[in-house]
Amino acid sequence: MRFTSIITGVSLLLLPAAANAHTALTSSSPAKGAVVTSFTELRVRFSERVEPNYTSVKVVGPDGVAVAMGPLTPVDTSRNREFVALSRSAVTRPGVYTVTWRAAGKDGHPATGSFTFSVAEPARPSVDSLQRAIPVEPPIPSHADTMTVHAAESTTPSSSPVAVAVRWLNFIALLGLIGAVTFRLFILPRALAGPGTVQMLTAAEHHVWRFAAVATLVAVIALVARLILQSVAMHGAQNAFDGDHLRMMITSTRWGQAWLLQLVATVAVIVTLLVSRNARETRHAWIVSAAAVATLAVVPALSGHASAVDRFGAIAILSDIVHVTAAGLWLGTLAALITCGLPATSHAGAGQPDPRIHAVAQLVDTFSRLAVVAVAVVILTGVTNAVLHLHALADLTSTAYGRTLFIKVATLLVVLGTGFYNWRYVRPSLATAESTGRIVRSASIEITAGILVIAITAILVALPTP
């Protein structure tokens, strides 16, 4: 039992958000590697919508001195993908110019990159060339001039080990809370409603309250850590705790607004837990807590890669919300069952038939009905998310993201097979004390197999989508 609890905790800890979309520079004018005679403006276009307040470019000339450029202005404010900055005067000094860009996507993940172009010494014009008009500015690059920035040319702090660990903490808290409220409101009242279950029900309620309290504590830690890491990524370590910078990040970016929503929902969970700790009638407090937890389930979609999807953005966000919720109903409730429900059955009194065996069977049966639906929803929304982020079926073999996703799906089949075995063969045999230990062991195998899937998902976090 203790081993199972550890495995469950590690499983939830390792669960990260889905793979983050990485902002990349797709084209520029002047283009990467271009040779021009002069330039008066710099245009950049990104792979996704970005936050204007956290998007900037810097042009450094061959002498190492920055070129005086005006503010970077969105070309289309409704899209926030293409920007232009005008120089104070035409730049004609020959040499290599380096452009360094920085942008933060709607998912809140900042990225940086750089490229170079050259200003050539103007050729001495001939008599014939004087009769032809020479453009002063280079044209906007065509599709053939599109500059793709690969991972080596674009960096983002979102893939750092610390950032990944904080995301894991955030998800362990979310899935744990989803499991706690689901187990308390829907599993316990149905499974332990018969005569002689009062002591078991009381013990289980006590265990699940502590389970939710631990998950809430982890949620608070993750909440604070997310804000600090995001501010460091956006503003640098020196300005990370500056009040004005924090206020701008929270109020003017989608990531900040999602974080604020998470803060409010977390506070609501804390209040409801404190109320349910001392009140005699706790169901209403748990219902309010469930509403707050449902709000928390929305946050990953609003501050993650789903928010950066241009086409079918609403579908991407909805699918992500349902995906996270279903995962919590499955893994989170399974964790609550193993750590809260099954231990509480030891408080059963003596009798014929054994009330503990009956209680275990009822708990597992009630959970199984929920798990079957939750697993189906996880699969359906997972496929939807993959379709939204893979441009073609060939991406499964031609890109690192696709190959890793393919391995994840293959491993998931093992988890599903184990779960099917537990549901089809182990669950119906819960009629003896030995079978109770069997369900614990088989659930441990299912969760252990799930750890492999979650570990592969963790790798996807650091990979850009095709």
Phi, psi and chi 1 to 4 in degrees:
 res  aa     phi    psi   chi1   chi2   chi3   chi4
   1 MET       -  -43.0 -178.2   71.3   67.7      -
   2 ARG   -65.3  -39.2 -168.6  170.5  -62.2  172.5
   3 PHE   -62.3  -41.0  170.9   75.8      -      -
   4 THR   -62.9  -40.4  -56.4      -      -      -
   5 SER   -62.6  -41.1  -58.4      -      -      -
   6 ILE   -65.3  -44.8  -65.4  174.1      -      -
   7 ILE   -60.7  -42.8  -68.9  -62.4      -      -
   8 THR   -62.1  -44.4  -57.5      -      -      -
   9 GLY   -62.6  -42.9      -      -      -      -
  10 VAL   -64.9  -39.3  172.5      -      -      -
  11 SER   -58.8  -46.8  173.8      -      -      -
  12 LEU   -69.6  -34.5  -66.2  179.6      -      -
  13 LEU   -64.6  -36.1  175.3   64.5      -      -
  14 LEU   -81.1   -9.1  -70.0  177.0      -      -
  15 LEU   -73.9  110.7 -175.3   64.2      -      -
  16 PRO   -98.8  176.9   34.1  -30.3      -      -
  17 ALA   -70.2  165.5      -      -      -      -
  18 ALA   -64.1  166.7      -      -      -      -
  19 ALA   -56.9  132.1      -      -      -      -
  20 ASN   -78.9  137.4  -60.5  -44.0      -      -
  21 ALA   -72.7  135.1      -      -      -      -
  22 HIS  -105.2  126.0  -67.2  -90.5      -      -
  23 THR   -66.1  133.0  -57.2      -      -      -
  24 ALA  -136.5  151.9      -      -      -      -
  25 LEU   -85.7  118.7 -171.3   65.5      -      -
  26 THR   -96.3  -27.5   57.1      -      -      -
  27 SER  -159.1  161.0   64.1      -      -      -
  28 SER  -154.2  162.6   69.2      -      -      -
  29 SER  -140.9  114.1  175.7      -      -      -
  30 PRO   -61.8  149.6  -22.7   34.5      -      -
  31 ALA   -80.5  164.6      -      -      -      -
  32 LYS   -59.9  127.4  173.7 -174.7  176.5 -178.1
  33 GLY    77.8    1.7      -      -      -      -
  34 ALA   -70.9  155.5      -      -      -      -
  35 VAL  -120.3  118.0  178.2      -      -      -
  36 VAL  -124.9  165.2  -62.7      -      -      -
  37 THR   -90.8  -23.4   56.4      -      -      -
  38 SER  -170.4  167.4   67.4      -      -      -
  39 PHE  -152.3  146.0   74.3   93.5      -      -
  40 THR  -120.4   -6.2   58.0      -      -      -
  41 GLU  -150.4  157.9   70.3  174.4   28.7      -
  42 LEU  -125.5  124.9  174.3   68.5      -      -
  43 ARG  -114.6  137.2  -74.2 -172.5  178.3 -124.7
  44 VAL  -133.2  145.7  -69.6      -      -      -
  45 ARG  -132.6  133.0 -178.1  175.2  177.4   81.8
  46 PHE  -105.6  163.1  -62.3   98.7      -      -
  47 SER   -73.3  -15.1   58.6      -      -      -
  48 GLU  -151.8  172.5   61.4 -177.3   42.2      -
  49 ARG   -66.8  138.7  -68.5  175.4  -67.5  171.8
  50 VAL  -125.4  166.1  -63.3      -      -      -
  51 GLU   -83.0  116.2  -61.9  -74.1   -3.6      -
  52 PRO   -58.4  -37.3  -23.7   33.6      -      -
  53 ASN   -67.3  -16.3  -69.6  -24.4      -      -
  54 TYR  -121.4   29.0  -69.6   93.8      -      -
  55 THR  -119.7  127.6  -56.5      -      -      -
  56 SER  -151.8  157.9   61.8      -      -      -
  57 VAL  -135.1  151.3  -66.9      -      -      -
  58 LYS  -136.7  129.1 -178.6  179.4 -179.6 -178.3
  59 VAL  -112.4  123.3 -176.6      -      -      -
  60 VAL  -115.4  129.3  177.1      -      -      -
  61 GLY   -80.4 -179.3      -      -      -      -
  62 PRO   -65.6  -19.9   21.4  -32.1      -      -
  63 ASP   -90.5    5.5   52.7    1.7      -      -
  64 GLY    82.1    3.8      -      -      -      -
  65 VAL   -97.8  134.6  177.6      -      -      -
  66 ALA   -67.2  138.1      -      -      -      -
  67 VAL   -77.6  134.6  177.0      -      -      -
  68 ALA   -70.9  108.8      -      -      -      -
  69 MET  -117.5  147.5  -56.5  -70.4  -66.0      -
  70 GLY   -75.6 -179.1      -      -      -      -
  71 PRO   -65.4  148.5   23.3  -33.1      -      -
  72 LEU   -79.9  119.0 -164.6   63.3      -      -
  73 THR  -116.7  134.2  -54.4      -      -      -
  74 PRO   -64.2  136.5  -17.3   29.1      -      -
  75 VAL   -76.2  -38.5  174.9      -      -      -
  76 ASP  -130.3  103.0 -175.8   -5.1      -      -
  77 THR   -67.1  -19.5   55.3      -      -      -
  78 SER   -78.2  -19.1   64.9      -      -      -
  79 ARG  -109.4  -37.8  -57.5  -68.7  -69.9  175.5
  80 ASN    54.3   49.6  -76.4  -20.7      -      -
  81 ARG  -119.7  -29.3  -67.4 -177.1   62.2  175.2
  82 GLU  -117.8  135.0 -174.2  172.8   -7.4      -
  83 PHE  -133.8  157.2  -64.0   78.8      -      -
  84 VAL  -138.0  142.7   61.1      -      -      -
  85 ALA  -132.0  129.9      -      -      -      -
  86 LEU   -97.1  140.3  -57.3  177.1      -      -
  87 SER   -83.1  157.8   62.5      -      -      -
  88 ARG   -63.3  -32.2  -58.6  -73.7  175.5   83.5
  89 SER  -153.4  167.3   59.2      -      -      -
  90 ALA   -62.5  131.4      -      -      -      -
  91 VAL   -95.6  118.3  178.3      -      -      -
  92 THR  -124.9   -5.0   58.5      -      -      -
  93 ARG   -64.6  125.2 -179.1  171.6 -178.1  173.9
  94 PRO   -66.7  151.0  -17.9   31.3      -      -
  95 GLY   138.8 -176.1      -      -      -      -
  96 VAL   -95.4  130.6  177.3      -      -      -
  97 TYR  -111.8  136.5  -71.9   75.9      -      -
  98 THR  -109.8  126.4  -58.6      -      -      -
  99 VAL  -106.4  122.7  177.6      -      -      -
 100 THR  -111.0  125.7  -57.3      -      -      -
 101 TRP  -118.9  155.6   58.9  -91.3      -      -
 102 ARG  -144.3  135.2  178.2  179.5  175.0   84.0
 103 ALA  -151.2  152.5      -      -      -      -
 104 ALA  -122.0  124.6      -      -      -      -
 105 GLY   -72.3  173.1      -      -      -      -
 106 LYS   -64.6  -18.5  -69.3  -64.6 -177.6 -178.4
 107 ASP   -81.0   -1.4   54.9    8.6      -      -
 108 GLY    88.2   -1.0      -      -      -      -
 109 HIS   -91.7  114.6  -63.1  130.6      -      -
 110 PRO   -76.4  150.7   27.2  -32.3      -      -
 111 ALA  -141.3  151.5      -      -      -      -
 112 THR  -133.2  160.4   60.5      -      -      -
 113 GLY  -170.0  176.2      -      -      -      -
 114 SER  -153.8  158.9   63.4      -      -      -
 115 PHE  -155.1  170.0   65.7   94.6      -      -
 116 THR  -129.5  154.3   61.1      -      -      -
 117 PHE  -144.4  171.0   65.3   91.4      -      -
 118 SER  -125.3  146.6  -58.9      -      -      -
 119 VAL  -106.6  120.2  173.6      -      -      -
 120 ALA   -91.4  155.8      -      -      -      -
 121 GLU   -64.9  125.0 -170.0   95.8   34.4      -
 122 PRO   -64.1  132.8   21.3  -30.2      -      -
 123 ALA   -70.3  147.9      -      -      -      -
 124 ARG   -68.9  120.3 -159.3  170.3  -79.1 -169.5
 125 PRO   -69.3  144.2   25.8  -31.6      -      -
 126 SER   -89.9  175.2   62.4      -      -      -
 127 VAL   -63.9  -39.9  175.5      -      -      -
 128 ASP   -67.5  -39.6  -68.4  -21.1      -      -
 129 SER   -68.3  -26.8   64.7      -      -      -
 130 LEU   -66.2  -23.2  -70.9  175.2      -      -
 131 GLN   -82.2   -7.3  -62.4  175.7   -1.4      -
 132 ARG  -106.6  143.4  -64.2 -167.5  -61.3  -93.1
 133 ALA   -73.8  134.0      -      -      -      -
 134 ILE  -110.0  123.4  -58.1  178.1      -      -
 135 PRO   -65.8  138.0   23.8  -33.3      -      -
 136 VAL   -76.4  -37.2  178.0      -      -      -
 137 GLU  -112.9  147.0  -55.2  175.1   15.7      -
 138 PRO   -69.5  145.3   25.9  -32.6      -      -
 139 PRO   -72.2  162.5   29.1  -35.8      -      -
 140 ILE   -62.5  132.8  -58.1  -60.0      -      -
 141 PRO   -61.9  142.7   22.6  -33.0      -      -
 142 SER   -80.4 -176.1   62.9      -      -      -
 143 HIS   -60.8  -32.8  179.2   73.4      -      -
 144 ALA   -68.1  -23.7      -      -      -      -
 145 ASP   -90.8    2.3  -61.7  -36.6      -      -
 146 THR   -58.9  130.7  -62.9      -      -      -
 147 MET  -103.0  114.6  177.1 -167.0   67.9      -
 148 THR   -93.9  131.0  -59.2      -      -      -
 149 VAL  -102.0  115.7 -178.4      -      -      -
 150 HIS   -84.0  175.7  -61.0  -75.8      -      -
 151 ALA   -58.7  -32.7      -      -      -      -
 152 ALA   -68.2  -20.8      -      -      -      -
 153 GLU  -102.1   -3.0  -61.0  170.9  -73.1      -
 154 SER  -133.5  130.1  174.5      -      -      -
 155 THR  -122.9  150.7   59.0      -      -      -
 156 THR  -145.0  134.8  171.8      -      -      -
 157 PRO   -73.8   -5.0   27.4  -34.4      -      -
 158 SER   -67.9  -17.3   63.5      -      -      -
 159 SER   -97.1    7.0   58.0      -      -      -
 160 SER   -67.3  152.7   69.0      -      -      -
 161 PRO   -57.4  -38.2  -25.4   34.3      -      -
 162 VAL   -65.4  -44.0  175.6      -      -      -
 163 ALA   -63.2  -40.3      -      -      -      -
 164 VAL   -64.1  -42.2  171.1      -      -      -
 165 ALA   -62.3  -39.4      -      -      -      -
 166 VAL   -67.7  -39.3  169.9      -      -      -
 167 ARG   -62.8  -38.1  -86.0 -163.9  -61.3  -88.6
 168 TRP   -62.9  -43.3  -72.6  -13.7      -      -
 169 LEU   -61.3  -40.2  -74.4  176.7      -      -
 170 ASN   -62.6  -39.1 -166.6   52.6      -      -
 171 PHE   -77.6  -33.7  -92.9   79.2      -      -
 172 ILE   -63.2  -38.3 -177.0  177.6      -      -
 173 ALA   -66.2  -45.6      -      -      -      -
 174 LEU   -64.3  -49.8  176.1   57.0      -      -
 175 LEU   -66.1  -36.0  -63.2 -169.6      -      -
 176 GLY   -63.4  -42.2      -      -      -      -
 177 LEU   -68.4  -40.0  -73.7  170.9      -      -
 178 ILE   -60.4  -44.5  -67.5  174.6      -      -
 179 GLY   -64.5  -38.5      -      -      -      -
 180 ALA   -64.3  -50.2      -      -      -      -
 181 VAL   -69.4  -33.5  -62.4      -      -      -
 182 THR   -67.2  -44.8  -57.6      -      -      -
 183 PHE   -65.1  -41.3 -170.8   74.5      -      -
 184 ARG   -70.1  -40.0  174.7   61.9 -178.9   79.3
 185 LEU   -90.7  -29.1  -68.8  174.6      -      -
 186 PHE  -119.1  -30.8  -59.0  101.9      -      -
 187 ILE   -86.9  -53.9  -56.2  -61.9      -      -
 188 LEU   -59.5  -49.3  -76.0 -178.6      -      -
 189 PRO   -61.2  -26.7  -22.0   34.2      -      -
 190 ARG   -89.3  -37.6  -71.4  168.5  171.8   77.9
 191 ALA   -81.5  -33.5      -      -      -      -
 192 LEU  -117.8   54.5  -58.7  179.8      -      -
 193 ALA  -107.4   -3.4      -      -      -      -
 194 GLY   -85.5  179.0      -      -      -      -
 195 PRO   -67.3  146.0   24.3  -33.3      -      -
 196 GLY    78.5   15.3      -      -      -      -
 197 THR  -111.1    8.1   61.7      -      -      -
 198 VAL   -61.0  -46.5  175.6      -      -      -
 199 GLN   -65.0  -41.5  -70.5 -176.3  -25.6      -
 200 MET   -64.2  -43.6  -72.9 -173.3  -70.9      -
 201 LEU   -63.2  -42.5 -175.9   59.3      -      -
 202 THR   -63.2  -43.9  -58.3      -      -      -
 203 ALA   -64.4  -41.9      -      -      -      -
 204 ALA   -64.7  -41.0      -      -      -      -
 205 GLU   -62.5  -39.3  -71.3  175.3  -11.1      -
 206 HIS   -64.5  -44.3  178.5   67.7      -      -
 207 HIS   -63.1  -43.1  -69.5  -30.4      -      -
 208 VAL   -70.9  -29.0   78.3      -      -      -
 209 TRP   -65.0  -43.9 -172.3   93.7      -      -
 210 ARG   -65.2  -37.4  -69.8 -167.0  -59.3  176.8
 211 PHE   -59.5  -46.7 -177.5   88.9      -      -
 212 ALA   -66.9  -35.9      -      -      -      -
 213 ALA   -64.5  -42.2      -      -      -      -
 214 VAL   -64.1  -43.6  172.1      -      -      -
 215 ALA   -61.9  -37.8      -      -      -      -
 216 THR   -66.8  -40.4  -56.3      -      -      -
 217 LEU   -60.6  -43.3  176.9   60.8      -      -
 218 VAL   -63.6  -36.8  175.8      -      -      -
 219 ALA   -62.9  -40.6      -      -      -      -
 220 VAL   -65.4  -44.2  172.3      -      -      -
 221 ILE   -59.8  -46.8  -65.2  172.9      -      -
 222 ALA   -64.7  -37.4      -      -      -      -
 223 LEU   -60.6  -48.6 -178.5   73.9      -      -
 224 VAL   -66.9  -43.6  175.3      -      -      -
 225 ALA   -63.8  -38.4      -      -      -      -
 226 ARG   -61.1  -43.6  -71.8 -173.8   69.9 -141.9
 227 LEU   -64.0  -44.1 -178.3   64.7      -      -
 228 ILE   -63.6  -48.7  -66.1  174.6      -      -
 229 LEU   -63.9  -39.1  -72.2  177.9      -      -
 230 GLN   -66.4  -40.2 -173.5   69.9   11.9      -
 231 SER   -67.3  -39.6 -172.7      -      -      -
 232 VAL   -62.1  -43.0  169.3      -      -      -
 233 ALA   -66.1  -37.1      -      -      -      -
 234 MET   -82.0  -40.6  -69.0  -71.5 -153.9      -
 235 HIS  -114.6   -9.5  -49.1  122.9      -      -
 236 GLY    89.0  158.5      -      -      -      -
 237 ALA   -62.6  -34.2      -      -      -      -
 238 GLN   -67.8  -33.6  -66.1 -179.5  -18.9      -
 239 ASN  -107.4    9.8  -61.3  -42.3      -      -
 240 ALA   -62.3  -31.4      -      -      -      -
 241 PHE  -106.5   14.1  -61.5   96.3      -      -
 242 ASP   -72.6  130.3  179.6   79.3      -      -
 243 GLY   -60.8  -41.7      -      -      -      -
 244 ASP   -65.3  -41.8  -68.1  -24.8      -      -
 245 HIS   -65.1  -43.8  -74.7   85.6      -      -
 246 LEU   -62.4  -42.1  -74.1  172.0      -      -
 247 ARG   -63.0  -42.2 -169.2  179.9  -54.7  108.9
 248 MET   -65.6  -41.4 -179.1  176.8   68.1      -
 249 MET   -65.3  -40.9 -177.3 -179.8   70.6      -
 250 ILE   -73.6  -37.2  -66.9  174.8      -      -
 251 THR   -93.1  -24.5   59.4      -      -      -
 252 SER  -108.8   -0.7   68.0      -      -      -
 253 THR  -121.2  152.9   67.4      -      -      -
 254 ARG   -66.0  -36.7  179.0  177.1  -70.0 -179.1
 255 TRP   -59.5  -45.4 -175.4   96.4      -      -
 256 GLY   -64.1  -39.6      -      -      -      -
 257 GLN   -67.5  -36.8  -67.1  161.0    0.0      -
 258 ALA   -67.0  -38.5      -      -      -      -
 259 TRP   -64.1  -39.6 -178.5   89.7      -      -
 260 LEU   -63.4  -39.6 -169.6   59.6      -      -
 261 LEU   -62.7  -40.2 -179.2   64.7      -      -
 262 GLN   -63.9  -38.9 -178.3 -179.4   -0.1      -
 263 LEU   -61.1  -48.1  171.7   63.6      -      -
 264 VAL   -62.3  -44.6  173.4      -      -      -
 265 ALA   -66.8  -37.3      -      -      -      -
 266 THR   -65.1  -42.0  -57.5      -      -      -
 267 VAL   -61.0  -40.7  171.2      -      -      -
 268 ALA   -62.7  -39.4      -      -      -      -
 269 VAL   -63.8  -43.2  171.3      -      -      -
 270 ILE   -60.2  -45.5  -65.8  173.4      -      -
 271 VAL   -63.0  -45.4  171.8      -      -      -
 272 THR   -66.7  -34.2   54.5      -      -      -
 273 LEU   -66.4  -41.0  -81.2  178.4      -      -
 274 LEU   -63.9  -38.8  -67.2  176.5      -      -
 275 VAL   -66.7  -45.5  170.8      -      -      -
 276 SER   -69.6  -17.6   64.4      -      -      -
 277 ARG   -69.8  -36.4  177.9   64.3  170.9  174.9
 278 ASN  -107.6  -18.2  -59.6  -44.7      -      -
 279 ALA   -80.7  150.0      -      -      -      -
 280 ARG   -74.6  -45.2  -69.6 -174.5  177.1 -179.3
 281 GLU   -97.5  105.0  175.6   54.8   51.4      -
 282 THR  -103.1   -7.1   62.3      -      -      -
 283 ARG   -60.6  -41.5 -178.8  173.0  177.4   78.9
 284 HIS   -64.2  -38.5  -66.7   92.5      -      -
 285 ALA   -64.3  -39.1      -      -      -      -
 286 TRP   -68.8  -31.6  -81.5   98.6      -      -
 287 ILE   -66.3  -43.3  -68.5  174.8      -      -
 288 VAL   -63.7  -40.2  175.6      -      -      -
 289 SER   -61.7  -38.6 -177.9      -      -      -
 290 ALA   -62.2  -38.8      -      -      -      -
 291 ALA   -64.0  -40.2      -      -      -      -
 292 ALA   -66.3  -40.0      -      -      -      -
 293 VAL   -66.8  -37.1  171.0      -      -      -
 294 ALA   -61.2  -36.0      -      -      -      -
 295 THR   -65.8  -40.4  -57.0      -      -      -
 296 LEU   -61.2  -32.7  -72.3  175.5      -      -
 297 ALA   -67.5  -17.9      -      -      -      -
 298 VAL   -80.0  -26.8  175.8      -      -      -
 299 VAL   -60.2  -45.9  172.7      -      -      -
 300 PRO   -56.6  -36.1  -26.5   36.2      -      -
 301 ALA   -70.0  -37.2      -      -      -      -
 302 LEU   -77.3  -24.3  -62.5 -178.5      -      -
 303 SER  -114.3   12.8   59.7      -      -      -
 304 GLY  -118.7 -163.0      -      -      -      -
 305 HIS   -66.8  -24.1   72.3  -67.9      -      -
 306 ALA   -62.5  -32.5      -      -      -      -
 307 SER   -71.2  -15.2   65.1      -      -      -
 308 ALA   -93.7   -2.1      -      -      -      -
 309 VAL   -73.2  128.1  174.5      -      -      -
 310 ASP   -80.9  -59.7  -79.1  -22.1      -      -
 311 ARG   -83.7  138.6  -65.0 -174.9   61.7 -169.1
 312 PHE    57.5   37.4  -50.2  109.9      -      -
 313 GLY   -60.9  -40.8      -      -      -      -
 314 ALA   -64.2  -38.8      -      -      -      -
 315 ILE   -66.2  -40.2  -64.3  177.1      -      -
 316 ALA   -62.2  -43.3      -      -      -      -
 317 ILE   -67.0  -46.2  -69.2  176.0      -      -
 318 LEU   -61.9  -43.5  179.0   60.8      -      -
 319 SER   -63.1  -38.8  176.6      -      -      -
 320 ASP   -66.7  -41.1 -163.4   77.0      -      -
 321 ILE   -61.6  -47.5  -66.0  171.2      -      -
 322 VAL   -65.7  -37.5  175.8      -      -      -
 323 HIS   -61.7  -47.8 -172.1   75.2      -      -
 324 VAL   -65.1  -42.2  168.8      -      -      -
 325 THR   -62.9  -44.5  -56.8      -      -      -
 326 ALA   -65.3  -37.5      -      -      -      -
 327 ALA   -62.7  -38.8      -      -      -      -
 328 GLY   -66.9  -39.7      -      -      -      -
 329 LEU   -62.7  -32.0  -67.4  174.6      -      -
 330 TRP   -83.2  -69.8  175.2   21.5      -      -
 331 LEU   -72.0  -41.9  -69.8  176.2      -      -
 332 GLY   -64.2  -43.4      -      -      -      -
 333 THR   -71.1  -34.1  -50.7      -      -      -
 334 LEU   -62.3  -40.7  178.1   59.4      -      -
 335 ALA   -62.7  -41.6      -      -      -      -
 336 ALA   -66.5  -37.9      -      -      -      -
 337 LEU   -61.1  -45.3  170.9   68.5      -      -
 338 ILE   -74.2  -40.3  -65.6  174.3      -      -
 339 THR   -91.5  -19.3   59.9      -      -      -
 340 CYS  -117.7  -46.8  -56.3      -      -      -
 341 GLY   -75.4  -53.5      -      -      -      -
 342 LEU   -64.0  -41.9  -62.2 -172.9      -      -
 343 PRO   -60.9  -31.9  -24.8   35.1      -      -
 344 ALA   -68.1  -21.9      -      -      -      -
 345 THR   -70.3  -12.7   59.9      -      -      -
 346 SER   -69.2  -12.6   62.7      -      -      -
 347 HIS   -86.2    4.8  -67.1  -90.3      -      -
 348 ALA   -70.9  145.3      -      -      -      -
 349 GLY   -83.3  177.1      -      -      -      -
 350 ALA   -77.7  154.6      -      -      -      -
 351 GLY   168.7  169.5      -      -      -      -
 352 GLN  -123.5  121.5  -70.5  -66.9  -24.5      -
 353 PRO   -72.7  170.3   28.9  -36.1      -      -
 354 ASP   -60.5  116.0 -170.2  -19.7      -      -
 355 PRO   -65.8  -26.1   22.0  -32.3      -      -
 356 ARG   -67.4  -44.4 -178.4  173.7 -172.1  -92.2
 357 ILE   -61.7  -42.0  -64.2  175.4      -      -
 358 HIS   -63.5  -40.6  176.8   73.1      -      -
 359 ALA   -66.0  -42.0      -      -      -      -
 360 VAL   -61.1  -45.3  169.7      -      -      -
 361 ALA   -61.6  -41.5      -      -      -      -
 362 GLN   -65.3  -42.7  -72.9  -66.2  104.2      -
 363 LEU   -61.9  -46.8  -75.4  169.0      -      -
 364 VAL   -66.8  -41.8  173.8      -      -      -
 365 ASP   -62.4  -45.1  -80.6  -18.4      -      -
 366 THR   -64.4  -42.3  -54.3      -      -      -
 367 PHE   -65.5  -40.2  165.7   73.8      -      -
 368 SER   -60.1  -40.4  -64.0      -      -      -
 369 ARG   -61.3  -39.2  -71.0 -168.8  -69.9  -90.3
 370 LEU   -71.0  -40.5  171.6   68.2      -      -
 371 ALA   -65.0  -37.6      -      -      -      -
 372 VAL   -59.1  -45.3  168.1      -      -      -
 373 VAL   -67.4  -43.3  177.4      -      -      -
 374 ALA   -62.5  -42.8      -      -      -      -
 375 VAL   -63.3  -41.4  169.6      -      -      -
 376 ALA   -61.2  -41.0      -      -      -      -
 377 VAL   -68.9  -39.3  173.9      -      -      -
 378 VAL   -58.4  -44.5  166.6      -      -      -
 379 ILE   -65.1  -46.6  -64.4  173.6      -      -
 380 LEU   -62.1  -47.6  177.7   61.6      -      -
 381 THR   -71.8  -30.0   52.4      -      -      -
 382 GLY   -63.6  -41.9      -      -      -      -
 383 VAL   -63.6  -42.0  171.2      -      -      -
 384 THR   -60.2  -45.6  -58.2      -      -      -
 385 ASN   -62.3  -39.3  -66.2  -20.1      -      -
 386 ALA   -64.5  -41.6      -      -      -      -
 387 VAL   -62.4  -37.4  169.7      -      -      -
 388 LEU   -71.7  -21.8  -69.4  172.9      -      -
 389 HIS  -112.6   -7.8  -66.6  -74.7      -      -
 390 LEU  -105.8  126.5  -66.9  175.2      -      -
 391 HIS   -77.3  -29.8  -63.9  -65.6      -      -
 392 ALA  -151.9  160.3      -      -      -      -
 393 LEU   -62.3  -29.0 -170.5   61.2      -      -
 394 ALA   -65.1  -19.9      -      -      -      -
 395 ASP   -62.2  -21.9  -69.6  -23.1      -      -
 396 LEU   -66.1  -24.5  -74.9  172.5      -      -
 397 THR  -115.8  -20.5   56.4      -      -      -
 398 SER   -96.5   -8.3   62.6      -      -      -
 399 THR  -126.2  153.5   66.2      -      -      -
 400 ALA   -63.2  -39.1      -      -      -      -
 401 TYR   -61.6  -45.8  177.8   90.0      -      -
 402 GLY   -65.8  -42.0      -      -      -      -
 403 ARG   -64.9  -40.3  -71.0 -170.9  -66.1  -91.3
 404 THR   -66.6  -38.9  -53.1      -      -      -
 405 LEU   -63.5  -38.7  179.9   61.3      -      -
 406 PHE   -63.2  -42.4 -175.7   82.9      -      -
 407 ILE   -64.6  -38.0  -64.3  173.3      -      -
 408 LYS   -62.1  -43.9  173.3 -173.8  172.9 -178.9
 409 VAL   -63.9  -41.1  172.1      -      -      -
 410 ALA   -62.8  -40.7      -      -      -      -
 411 THR   -70.1  -34.4  -48.8      -      -      -
 412 LEU   -61.1  -32.6  178.7   62.1      -      -
 413 LEU   -61.5  -34.0  -66.3  177.8      -      -
 414 VAL   -65.4  -43.7  177.6      -      -      -
 415 VAL   -62.6  -44.4 -178.0      -      -      -
 416 LEU   -64.6  -37.8  -66.3  175.6      -      -
 417 GLY   -64.0  -41.1      -      -      -      -
 418 THR   -65.4  -43.2  -52.8      -      -      -
 419 GLY   -62.4  -39.2      -      -      -      -
 420 PHE   -64.4  -39.6  176.4   79.3      -      -
 421 TYR   -62.7  -43.6  172.7   80.1      -      -
 422 ASN   -62.8  -40.6  -66.0  -27.4      -      -
 423 TRP   -73.8  -39.7  172.0   71.1      -      -
 424 ARG   -85.9  -33.6 -176.3   65.1  179.4   82.4
 425 TYR  -116.6  -39.7  -62.8  101.9      -      -
 426 VAL   -78.2  -45.5  177.9      -      -      -
 427 ARG   -58.3  -45.9  178.8 -175.0   58.1   85.2
 428 PRO   -66.3  -14.6  -22.4   35.1      -      -
 429 SER   -96.9   12.4   66.4      -      -      -
 430 LEU   -77.8   79.3  -67.9  175.3      -      -
 431 ALA  -130.4   -5.1      -      -      -      -
 432 THR  -134.1  167.1   63.6      -      -      -
 433 ALA   -63.7  -33.9      -      -      -      -
 434 GLU   -65.7  -35.3  -68.8   75.6   13.5      -
 435 SER   -69.1  -25.8   62.7      -      -      -
 436 THR   -64.8  -44.1  -59.5      -      -      -
 437 GLY   -64.8  -31.4      -      -      -      -
 438 ARG   -65.8  -40.1 -175.2 -177.3  176.6 -169.3
 439 ILE   -68.2  -32.9 -170.3   62.2      -      -
 440 VAL   -65.1  -44.9  172.1      -      -      -
 441 ARG   -66.7  -42.0  -69.3 -170.5  -64.3  -89.0
 442 SER   -68.6  -35.3   61.3      -      -      -
 443 ALA   -66.5  -33.5      -      -      -      -
 444 SER   -64.2  -40.0  -59.4      -      -      -
 445 ILE   -65.0  -41.8  -64.1  174.1      -      -
 446 GLU   -61.0  -44.4  179.7 -179.5   -8.4      -
 447 ILE   -69.6  -37.6  -63.9  174.8      -      -
 448 THR   -61.9  -43.0  -57.7      -      -      -
 449 ALA   -63.3  -35.9      -      -      -      -
 450 GLY   -64.9  -29.1      -      -      -      -
 451 ILE   -60.5  -37.7  -70.4  177.7      -      -
 452 LEU   -62.8  -42.4  -64.2  177.5      -      -
 453 VAL   -62.6  -43.9  175.4      -      -      -
 454 ILE   -67.3  -36.2  -63.1  167.1      -      -
 455 ALA   -64.2  -39.8      -      -      -      -
 456 ILE   -65.6  -39.2  -63.7  170.1      -      -
 457 THR   -61.1  -36.0  -54.4      -      -      -
 458 ALA   -62.2  -35.1      -      -      -      -
 459 ILE   -66.3  -36.6  -62.1  174.0      -      -
 460 LEU   -61.8  -26.8  -76.4  173.2      -      -
 461 VAL   -58.5  -37.1  173.2      -      -      -
 462 ALA   -87.7   -0.9      -      -      -      -
 463 LEU  -104.1  133.6  -61.6  176.8      -      -
 464 PRO   -71.9  143.9   26.3  -33.0      -      -
 465 THR   -69.3  153.0   55.5      -      -      -
 466 PRO   -56.4      -  -25.2   34.4      -      -
